Amino acid sequence: MAYQFARIEIFARSDKAGRTTDFIFNEVTRVPSASVHVQSPKPPEIVYGLDVDALRTLHDERAAAAKTPRTDKNGKTTFKAIRKSQNTLAAVVFSHPATMEEYRASADVRGDVQKWERASIDWLREQYGDRLVSVVRHVDESHPHIHAYLLPDDAEMRAGRLHPGYVEKNAVVAAGMLPGEDKKALDKRANRAYVGGVRAWLDDYHQRVAVPAGLTRIGAGKRRLTRAQWHQEKAQAAALKQAVERAAVVEAQGRAYVERTKRKAAAIKADAEKVKVSANRLKGVGGTVRAVLDGARESSLRESVRQEYAAEIAAAKATVEKARAEAGRERNSRREFEKKASDANYAFRQQRQRLIAAQQEIRNLSKALAAALDEPAPTPTPEGMTP
């Protein structure tokens, strides 16, 4: 791999050197008069946003509507159309060091270029937001590269506010001369600020995009590196790219594990809530009856109680009813009736006490269940059995 290539420029509708916004739009669409440097021109491929014709129309409409305030000597402010020499378009070029021959011949190289391209667009979107209007790809030159176009969103449509160098330079100029500084010194300081702004822009792109793509920040020639040093640096960049890719895989696996764990935890929590609800509903006699009707365990307890006591309780009730019926027919045998009724009531009370005892047993079981829910799971013994 080699070093990154990134450049940002601003353009106006009128320019003495001829590099106007119309020329830029013509060049990117491969109008012959503007693309003589390309041996076999091919139409650009739209990667993001508007096509070039729609971009040109939007730019021209905004530039025609842009106004700049003018204040006369009487303090009256009017708004006039901006000058055609004012920069209204910012263009960014990113080029990948792979050759087009490598790009066409290797699926791995194409994959690397596509990742670099997506990362570059994401970086631009983060830097400029909606001011990034269009990105196109060219595959008819020596290296795959993309052109990105930015339109200012302010009323005066000042493209200089999108250029990192001019932002820093204009800030220095606007602040004015320092004590003891003349115009020449101010200009030198402003130019240094311009260079610093562009350098910071390139450094950020390098850290966020070029490093993961395995590209170095600066080439060998500018730093006078030997061939061996340059190959060593490229090897280091490639190793760093692999490390970043491995880190991305590990991060993705970690996120997937966390999501799986969250889902499992949510399911366990939901089950625990259901158990707690069941345990709470076992509290009290009325709650016991409702829980018995809803849960499998409670249903088995209810069935056991019903089978064991229901028949005896029913028999006791029948005896009482029979004794009461006999009372109407055997008024002369009241003493015998009272004895039978007393015996039957006694038996009924005995069975009722046994039912109450069974219900108390259910409540005790419910408390034990609730306590078990709050206890940690038993620790396995070395033999794999719980103590």
C-alpha positions in Angstrom: 0.0 0.0 0.0 1.0 3.7 -0.4 0.1 7.0 1.1 -3.3 8.8 1.3 -4.3 11.4 -1.3 -7.0 14.0 -0.2 -7.5 17.5 -1.5 -10.2 20.2 -1.0 -10.6 23.2 -3.3 -13.2 26.0 -3.7 -14.5 27.5 -7.0 -16.5 30.4 -8.3 -18.7 31.0 -11.3 -16.1 33.3 -12.8 -12.3 32.7 -12.6 -9.5 34.3 -14.6 -7.7 30.9 -14.9 -10.9 29.3 -16.3 -11.4 26.8 -13.5 -15.0 27.9 -12.9 -17.8 25.9 -11.4 -19.1 25.1 -14.9 -15.6 23.8 -15.9 -15.6 21.6 -12.8 -19.1 20.2 -13.6 -18.0 19.6 -17.2 -14.8 17.8 -16.1 -16.6 15.4 -13.8 -19.2 14.5 -16.4 -16.4 14.0 -19.0 -17.3 16.8 -21.4 -14.5 16.4 -24.0 -13.2 20.0 -23.8 -12.8 19.7 -20.0 -11.4 16.2 -19.8 -8.5 16.1 -22.4 -6.3 14.6 -19.7 -8.3 11.3 -19.8 -7.4 8.9 -22.6 -10.7 6.9 -22.6 -13.3 9.0 -20.7 -16.2 7.1 -19.0 -19.3 8.6 -17.4 -19.0 9.1 -13.6 -20.7 6.6 -11.3 -23.0 8.2 -8.7 -22.1 7.0 -5.2 -24.0 9.4 -3.0 -26.6 12.1 -3.3 -27.4 14.0 -6.6 -26.2 13.3 -10.0 -24.0 16.0 -11.6 -26.7 17.6 -13.7 -29.0 18.0 -10.6 -26.0 19.2 -8.6 -25.2 21.9 -11.3 -28.9 23.0 -11.3 -29.0 23.2 -7.5 -25.7 25.1 -7.3 -26.7 27.6 -10.0 -30.1 28.3 -8.4 -28.7 28.9 -5.0 -25.9 31.1 -6.3 -28.4 33.2 -8.3 -30.5 33.6 -5.2 -27.7 34.4 -2.7 -27.5 37.9 -1.3 -24.8 39.8 0.5 -25.5 42.8 2.8 -24.1 46.2 1.9 -24.1 49.2 4.2 -23.7 52.7 2.8 -22.2 55.7 4.5 -25.6 56.7 5.9 -25.9 53.3 7.7 -28.5 52.0 5.4 -28.2 48.2 4.7 -29.3 46.7 1.4 -28.9 43.2 0.0 -27.3 42.7 -3.4 -26.6 39.6 -5.5 -23.2 38.1 -4.7 -20.3 38.6 -7.1 -19.7 35.9 -9.7 -16.1 35.8 -8.5 -17.2 34.7 -5.1 -16.4 31.0 -4.3 -19.7 29.1 -4.1 -18.6 25.4 -4.5 -16.2 23.2 -2.5 -14.9 20.1 -4.1 -13.0 17.2 -2.4 -11.0 14.5 -4.2 -10.0 11.3 -2.5 -7.8 8.9 -4.5 -6.8 5.3 -3.6 -3.2 4.2 -4.3 -4.3 0.9 -5.9 -3.9 1.0 -9.7 -6.9 0.3 -11.9 -5.2 -2.9 -13.2 -5.0 -4.1 -9.6 -8.6 -3.0 -9.0 -10.0 -5.0 -11.9 -7.8 -8.1 -11.4 -8.2 -8.6 -7.6 -11.4 -9.1 -5.6 -9.5 -8.3 -2.4 -8.3 -5.0 -3.8 -11.8 -4.1 -4.9 -13.1 -5.0 -1.4 -10.4 -2.7 0.2 -11.3 0.1 -2.2 -15.0 -0.2 -1.5 -14.4 -0.1 2.3 -12.1 2.9 1.9 -14.7 4.6 -0.3 -17.6 4.0 2.3 -15.4 5.2 5.1 -14.5 8.4 3.2 -18.1 9.2 2.5 -19.0 8.6 6.2 -16.2 10.9 7.2 -17.4 13.6 4.9 -21.0 13.3 6.1 -19.8 13.6 9.7 -17.7 16.7 8.7 -20.3 18.5 6.6 -23.7 17.0 7.2 -26.3 18.1 4.6 -23.8 20.3 2.9 -22.4 17.2 1.3 -24.6 17.1 -1.8 -23.0 14.6 -4.2 -20.2 12.0 -4.5 -19.2 10.4 -7.8 -16.7 7.8 -8.7 -14.2 7.8 -11.6 -12.7 4.5 -12.9 -11.2 5.9 -16.2 -7.8 7.1 -14.8 -4.8 5.5 -13.3 -6.3 5.1 -9.8 -9.8 4.7 -8.5 -11.0 8.0 -6.9 -14.1 9.8 -5.9 -15.1 13.5 -6.2 -17.3 15.0 -3.4 -19.2 18.3 -3.8 -20.2 20.6 -1.0 -22.6 23.5 -1.2 -22.7 26.3 1.4 -26.0 26.6 3.3 -25.6 30.3 4.4 -27.5 33.2 2.7 -24.3 34.5 1.1 -23.2 31.0 -0.1 -19.6 31.4 1.0 -17.7 28.2 0.1 -14.6 29.5 2.0 -16.5 28.5 5.2 -16.2 24.9 4.1 -12.5 24.9 3.5 -10.5 24.2 6.7 -7.5 26.3 5.6 -9.6 29.4 4.8 -11.6 29.1 8.0 -8.4 29.3 10.0 -6.8 32.0 7.8 -9.9 34.2 7.8 -10.2 34.0 11.6 -6.6 35.3 11.9 -7.3 38.1 9.4 -10.6 39.1 11.1 -8.9 39.3 14.5 -6.4 41.9 13.1 -2.8 42.7 13.7 -1.2 41.9 17.1 0.7 44.7 18.9 3.8 45.6 17.0 2.8 43.5 14.0 2.6 44.9 10.4 0.5 43.8 7.5 3.2 41.5 6.1 3.6 39.8 9.5 -0.2 39.4 9.7 -0.3 37.8 6.3 2.5 35.3 7.2 0.7 34.4 10.4 -2.6 34.0 8.4 -0.9 31.7 5.9 0.6 29.6 8.6 -3.0 29.3 10.0 -4.2 28.2 6.6 -1.5 25.4 6.5 -2.4 24.4 10.0 -6.1 24.1 9.2 -5.5 22.0 6.1 -3.0 19.8 8.1 -5.5 19.2 10.9 -8.1 18.3 8.3 -5.7 15.8 6.6 -4.6 14.4 10.0 -8.2 13.7 11.0 -8.9 12.0 7.7 -5.8 9.9 8.1 -6.7 8.7 11.6 -10.3 8.0 10.8 -10.1 6.6 7.3 -6.5 6.1 6.0 -5.2 4.1 9.0 -7.9 1.5 8.8 -7.3 1.3 5.1 -3.6 0.7 5.6 -2.4 4.0 4.1 0.5 6.1 5.3 0.0 9.8 6.0 2.8 11.1 3.7 4.8 9.5 0.9 8.5 8.7 0.9 9.7 11.4 -1.4 8.7 14.4 0.7 10.4 12.9 3.8 13.5 11.7 1.9 13.1 8.1 3.1 15.3 5.4 1.7 13.6 2.6 -0.3 14.1 0.2 2.6 12.6 2.7 5.1 9.6 3.3 2.8 9.0 -0.4 2.4 9.2 -0.8 6.2 6.7 2.0 6.7 4.3 0.4 4.2 4.6 -2.9 6.0 3.8 -1.2 9.3 0.8 0.4 7.7 -0.4 -2.9 6.3 0.1 -4.5 9.7 -1.9 -1.7 11.4 -4.7 -2.2 8.9 -4.9 -5.9 9.8 -4.9 -5.0 13.5 -7.7 -2.6 13.0 -9.7 -5.2 11.0 -9.2 -7.8 13.7 -10.2 -5.3 16.3 -13.4 -4.6 14.3 -14.2 -8.3 14.1 -13.6 -8.7 17.9 -15.7 -5.7 18.6 -18.5 -7.1 16.4 -18.3 -10.5 18.2 -18.3 -8.7 21.5 -21.5 -6.7 20.6 -23.2 -9.9 19.4 -22.3 -11.7 22.7 -23.6 -8.8 24.7 -26.9 -8.8 22.7 -27.3 -12.5 23.2 -26.6 -12.1 26.9 -29.1 -9.3 27.2 -31.7 -11.4 25.5 -31.0 -14.4 27.8 -31.1 -12.1 30.8 -34.4 -10.6 29.7 -35.9 -14.0 29.3 -34.6 -15.1 32.7 -36.0 -11.9 34.3 -39.3 -12.5 32.6 -39.5 -16.0 33.9 -38.5 -14.8 37.4 -41.3 -12.2 37.3 -43.8 -14.9 36.4 -42.6 -17.0 39.3 -42.7 -14.1 41.7 -46.2 -13.3 40.6 -47.2 -16.9 41.2 -45.5 -16.8 44.6 -47.3 -13.6 45.6 -50.6 -15.0 44.6 -50.1 -17.9 47.0 -50.3 -15.5 49.9 -53.5 -15.7 51.9 -56.4 -18.1 51.6 -58.1 -16.2 48.8 -54.8 -16.0 46.9 -54.2 -19.6 47.5 -57.4 -20.5 45.8 -56.6 -18.3 42.8 -53.1 -19.6 42.4 -54.3 -23.2 42.7 -56.7 -22.5 39.8 -53.9 -21.0 37.7 -50.7 -23.0 38.3 -49.8 -26.6 37.6 -48.3 -27.1 41.1 -51.2 -25.3 42.7 -53.7 -27.4 40.7 -52.1 -30.7 42.0 -52.3 -29.4 45.6 -55.9 -28.4 45.1 -56.7 -31.8 43.6 -55.0 -33.6 46.4 -57.0 -31.6 49.0 -60.2 -32.1 47.2 -59.8 -35.8 46.8 -58.8 -36.3 50.5 -61.4 -34.1 52.2 -64.2 -33.2 49.8 -65.9 -36.6 50.1 -65.9 -36.4 53.9 -67.1 -32.8 54.0 -69.9 -33.7 51.6 -70.9 -36.6 53.7 -71.0 -34.5 56.8 -73.1 -31.9 55.1 -75.5 -34.6 53.9 -75.8 -35.9 57.4 -76.7 -32.5 58.7 -79.3 -32.0 56.0 -80.7 -35.4 56.7 -80.9 -34.7 60.4 -82.7 -31.4 59.8 -85.2 -33.2 57.5 -85.8 -35.8 60.1 -86.5 -33.1 62.6 -89.7 -32.1 60.8 -90.9 -35.6 60.6 -89.9 -36.7 64.1 -90.8 -33.9 66.5 -91.3 -36.5 69.2 -87.7 -37.7 68.8 -86.0 -34.3 69.4 -83.4 -35.7 71.7 -82.3 -38.3 69.2 -82.3 -35.6 66.5 -80.2 -33.3 68.6 -77.8 -36.1 69.3 -77.5 -36.9 65.6 -77.2 -33.3 64.6 -74.6 -32.7 67.3 -72.6 -35.7 66.1 -72.9 -34.5 62.5 -71.9 -30.9 63.3 -69.0 -32.3 65.3 -67.8 -34.4 62.4 -68.3 -31.4 60.1 -66.2 -29.2 62.3 -63.5 -31.9 62.4 -63.3 -32.0 58.7 -63.3 -28.2 58.5 -60.3 -28.1 60.8 -58.5 -30.6 58.7 -59.2 -28.4 55.6 -57.8 -25.4 57.4 -54.7 -27.4 58.3 -54.3 -28.3 54.7 -54.6 -24.7 53.7 -52.0 -23.7 56.2 -49.7 -26.3 54.7 -50.2 -24.7 51.3 -49.3 -21.3 52.8 -46.1 -22.8 54.3 -45.2 -24.3 51.0 -45.8 -21.0 49.3 -43.4 -19.2 51.7 -40.8 -21.9 51.1 -41.1 -21.4 47.3 -40.8 -17.6 47.6 -37.7 -18.1 49.8 -36.2 -20.5 47.3 -36.6 -17.9 44.5 -34.4 -15.5 46.4 -31.7 -18.0 47.2 -28.6 -18.5 45.0 -28.3 -21.7 43.0 -26.6 -24.6 45.0 -22.8 -24.9 44.2 -21.9 -28.2 42.5 -19.7 -30.6 44.4 -16.4 -31.8 42.8 -18.3 -34.9 41.7 -20.8 -32.7 39.8 -23.6 -33.3 42.3 -25.2 -30.5 44.3 -24.7 -30.7 48.0 
